[in-house]
Amino acid sequence: MKTLSSISLVIIFTSLTYFCISCDEPENPAPQQTELIFESLIADKDSIDVGETITFTATATGEDIVFEWIASAGVLLGSGNEVTFTPSPCIFGNILITCTVRDANNFTKSKEKNVFVREL
């Protein structure tokens, strides 16, 4: 009988311990991920002549955002959410500017804008 009582006490104690542990709040809850939102890509002009520049501004929200810029022709100067585009002197017509934003979770979103470069 003594053995049966000891076993019963161990089972009851183990069950109560498990129940109490599973009801406790976690010490450090997992951080919530912030959604990456690419709100806008704005150019201060839609078309330019050779020798002029356009400023592009991107607006995005999220965690530790990095902005990556690409132009199909010409030069982009600057970094972060604002760059200045200068067209190549001998390329005219539509030039595509692409901005990609990347967050701390390696999620990406992109927006594109066409700029028309007029021939003199």
Secondary structure as GFF3:
##gff-version 3
##sequence-region A 1 120
A	DSSP	alpha_helix	2	23	.	.	.	ID=ss1
A	DSSP	beta_strand	37	43	.	.	.	ID=ss2
A	DSSP	beta_strand	47	49	.	.	.	ID=ss3
A	DSSP	beta_strand	54	61	.	.	.	ID=ss4
A	DSSP	beta_strand	66	71	.	.	.	ID=ss5
A	DSSP	beta_strand	75	79	.	.	.	ID=ss6
A	DSSP	beta_strand	82	86	.	.	.	ID=ss7
A	DSSP	beta_strand	93	102	.	.	.	ID=ss8
A	DSSP	beta_strand	108	118	.	.	.	ID=ss9
###
